[in-house]
Amino acid sequence: MNRRAVGAVRLLVGLGLLATIVIQIADRVVHNAFDPWEYFSYFTIETSLFNIVVLVVGGVMALRLARDTTLYTTVRMATLTYAIVTAAVYNLLLRGAPSPGFQGLSWPNEIVHVWVPIIIVLDWLLSPGRPALRWRTLWVVVTYPIAWAVYTFVRAAASGGTIYPYPFLNPANGGWGSVIGYIVGLTAFLVGLGALAVGYGRGRSRAAERARLRA
């Protein structure tokens, strides 16, 4: 893929995702159902904001530079894992589950939980100009999820144990053993995804170097 085409696609998707979030918030505001404390506590929403920044910055970078920076690629690798987990949790655990409170528009959920993750994965697999990452960058993957989990349980405790963004994190639904199992499983899944992403990037880098030497 051409770097300029990649840049244009990243900008288009990033700005489209921003518009989706704004429309979803506006829908809630119009129906007097917007609680910022609740809305911005969801893993999906927070990581969607990350995705907007990563896509827009990456779009500008692809238009202006021949290669992405290592720092950007590290952050992009982490947000890739979050996007995949967001899609997996939504489609395997939450899709079709009854949701209390305001329902709102349905299509923004499909954008943030299905289509944006697909595009982010394709971007990682196909876009050129990515430096190979060292294996030690994997620690970045778990930094934000750990901070989010701590915040989530502190917030739940402050509410008297009644407010959880997702039912599988509420010990009332299956006990703390179940909650811990989900956390450990998702953490391992995140690190595994990060390892696959780093390994794939390193493999592409080696292949490109071999092709350059043969040329």
N, C-alpha and C positions, 0 to 999 in steps of 0.2 A: 504494500500500500504506500502511496505517496504521502510524505509528511504533511503537506499542505491539506490534502484531503482529510487526513487524520485530525489535524487541527480544526478544520471546519466542522467535522462531525462531533468532536468533543465540545466545541462551543455551542453547537445546536442542541445537543442533548443536555448539557449543563444548564443552559438558559431555559430549555423546555421543562426541566425538572424544577427549576426555580419558579416558573410560572405555575406549575402543578401545585406546589406547596402553597403559593400565594392564593390560588383559587380555592384550595381546600380550607385554608384559614378564613378566607372571605365567606365561604359557605357557612362555616360555623358562626362567624360574627353575625351574619344576617339572621341566623336562626337563634341568636342569643345563646350559643352553645360553645363558645370559645373560652377555654380555660388555659392560658399560657403555661401555667405550672404543670398541668396535666399533659398538654399537647407536646411540649418540648421535653418531656421526660421519657418519651418512647424511644427505644433503641433505633427503630426504623426512621423516625424523624431526625434524630441527631445524626445518624449516619448518612441520611439523605442530604443534610446540610454539608457534611464532609464531602459527599460526592459532587455537589455543586461546585465547591471550591476547587476540588481536584480536577474536575472536568474543564472548568473555565481556565484555570492556571495552565493545565496541560494543553489546552487548545491554543492559547497564546504562545506557549513554549514551542509547540510543534510548528507554528507558523513562522517563528522567529529564529529557532535554533535547529541545528542538524541533529542534536541528540538531547534527550531528557537528562536532567541532572540526577545524581545518585540520591540526593535527599528527596527530590520529588518522586522518584521511582520507589523508594522505600515507603513513603506515605501512601502512594498509589497501591502498592502491594497489600498494605494493611487494609485499605478501604475496599479492595477487591474481595478480601476474605469476609469482611462485614456484609458486603452486598450479597455474596453467595449464602451466608448464614441467614440473612434477612429473608431471602427468597425461600430457602429450605424450611425455615421455621413457619413462615406464613402459609406456604402451600401444603406442608405436611401436618402441622399442628393447629393452625388457626383458621384456615379457609373453611367457611361454612359454620364455624362455631358461633353460638349466640353471643352478641356483644351488647352489654348494657349501655344505656345512654343514647346520645345522638348518633344516628347512622350516617347521615350525610351522603355526599356523592360517592358512587362506587368506583368510577373509573380512576380517580387518583391512586387508589390502593393497587390497582393493576399496574399502573405506571411505576410506582416506587417499589413494589414487591416482585414484579415479573420483568417488565420490559427494560427498565434501567439496569438491573443486574445482568440481564442477557447481554446488553450492549457493553457493559463494563468488562465482562468476561471476554467477549470478542475483541475488544480493544487490547486487552492484555495478550491474547493469543496472536493477533495479526499485526498490530502496529509496529513500525520500525523505530530505530533510534533509541532503544532502551539499554542502559548499561546493565551488566550482570551484577547481582547483589551478593554480598557475602552471607553465609549462613547465620552469622550472629545477628543479622537484622531481624530475625524472627521474633526477638523479644518485643519489638515494636507492636507486633500483632496483638498481644494480650494486654498492653498497657491501658488502652481506652476501655475495653470490656470490663477489666477489673475495677477501674474507677467508676464505671457506670453501675456495676453490680453493687458496689459499696454505697453509692448514692441512692440506689433503688431501695435497699434494705433500711438505710437510715430514714429515708422518706416514709417508708411503710411503717417503721417503728414510731415515727412522729405522728402518724395518723391513727395510731392505736392498732396497727396491724390489719388495716382494712383496704389500703390503697396499694395495689400492685398493677404495673402496666400490662402484665401478661399472666394468665391463670396458672401456667406451669411454674411460676415463681412463688405462688401463694402456698405456704405450707398447709393451709386449711384444706387444700384440694388433694393432698396426698402425703402430707408429712414432710419433715425436713429431709428425710432420706431421699425422697423423690426430687426435692429442690436441689440438693447437693449433687445428685446423679445427673440432673439436667445441666448444671453448671460445669461439672467436670467433663461431661460428654461434649458440650458445646465448646469448651476451652480446647479440648483435644482436637476437635474438628477444625477449629480456627487455626491452630498451629499446623495441623496436617495440610490444610489448604495453603497456608503460607509456605510450607516446605515444597509443595507441588509447584507453586508459583515461582519460587526462587529457583528450584531445579529446572523448570522449563526455561526461565530466562537465561540461566547459565548455559543450558544446552544450545539455545539459539545463538548465544554469543560465540560459543565454540564453533558452531557450524558456520557462522558468518566469517569468523577468522580463517577457518580452513578454506572457505571459498575465496577469500581475498588472497591467500597465499597461492592457491592454484592459479588464480588469474595473473 
